[in-house]
Amino acid sequence: MKIINKLLLASLLLANGQLLAADKPNFIVILTDDQGYADVGFNGSKDIRTPHIDRIANEGTKFNNGYVSYAVCGPSRAGLLTGRYQGRFGFDRNPHMDPTDITSGMPLDEKMISEVLKPVGYTSSIIGKWHMGSHPELVPNKRGFDHFYGFLAGGHRYFPEDLIYKDISEGLNQKNPKKIWTSWYYTKLLENDKRIETTEYLTDELSNAAVEFIKREKDNPFFLYLSYNAPHTPLQASKEYLDRNLHIPKGKRRTYAAMITAVDDGVGRVLATLDELGIDDNTLVFFLSDNGGPESKNASDNGELRGHKGDYFEGGIHVPFAMRWPGKVPAGQVYNNSVSSLDILATFAGLTNAPIAKERPLDGVNLMPYVTGENKEQPHEILFWRNFDKGIVAARRGDNKTILFKKNQQKHLYNLDKDLSETSNLYKTKTETFNKQQAEMASWESELADKPAFKGLIMAKKAHAKKLKEYKNQNKKQIES
């Protein structure tokens, strides 16, 4: 009998020293929008206080070299959700919000975290920003998410009195084309497929919904994608949060800080709820931003990193990044090897033995063996980036960072260990190193889609307004654009 029990135990254990299949961990990804690298306490912020976000790093592992796979939000989020370079399936732009275009968003044959975890028994929720498509077949409830509370577009207004449209077509009555284009920011929130009335500041509404989901699913393995749109513009903060940042001079920076304070409060409530429910030590939490801060637009601060959102210098892709899992992830650890948002899905799949399609292999890796010290190697020999429209390709191998601007043949090489601010271009003195890495970039790029799968936001503006008018006349289904 003892032998049988041992065999049963062995069959339940997952590979690489992972968890018992009967004890599946919960997963939470907390993602902010356009937050600067230096705008968290664990990366040295002095003026913006983030005690709850800092808990994730201080009670877990902080990644000094944490990256996203793209320098703007839509493609970056597509990479995070699939664990694959989004260029493989043509998600090289922010999708235009067109409910008639099934190509504008996440392709149906790509699997997101929610779809990967569903076969192994997980309930999934996305709360907040979607940005993966507004066609009826691309919305969260059709993509493995059991619960959706938020909005489909890439941004939103924060005050409830601004949310005036039940349907995007209501905004088409306006004479100003710019207002038509941004009218999705004014739609009422969705809970699953129903428009709802809200009464609180948006970030608080999202945090409330996250807490309620956790309470509801506490006895089941769950995945929560808490996808804040803060501190993305428009810069709007309630008096409560502004008053807590009076030490910052009045202006953009104070409002931006107040928006982060609201997020930090929400993170604190999430962590407190896990503790109150007794599931804290069975929940793995990731925190990161979707790209670098657009410093001139929202007064964010990327610290010593060069550049900002949209750049492939460090300021665009190197983000605040941490993970926490009490008793499993080392507390207070600073991890210096490069990691990527692509690794999040791979970590979840590794811990649950969730199947991954052979024809769509992941580009990320399971981080657990690396952060626990079981694997002493680097998680990635090399990381890549591509911006198709701007003709930019970049890569990091070890400490060597290369950037190629194809349109004017600008070539950059930096040693990030010695020059994180990318001030000294070593291309002319280390041309051979650049050429070797460029060859690797070219080989990688040959694996990607030949062109983006859909038009970008700016390209689609005129067609977008015309098609929405046609759509409005054809049917009265709820859409968000």
Order of alpha helices (4+ residues) and beta strands (2+ residues): alpha-beta-alpha-beta-beta-alpha-alpha-beta-beta-alpha-beta-beta-alpha-beta-alpha-alpha-beta-alpha-alpha-beta-beta-beta-alpha-alpha-beta-beta-beta-beta-alpha-alpha
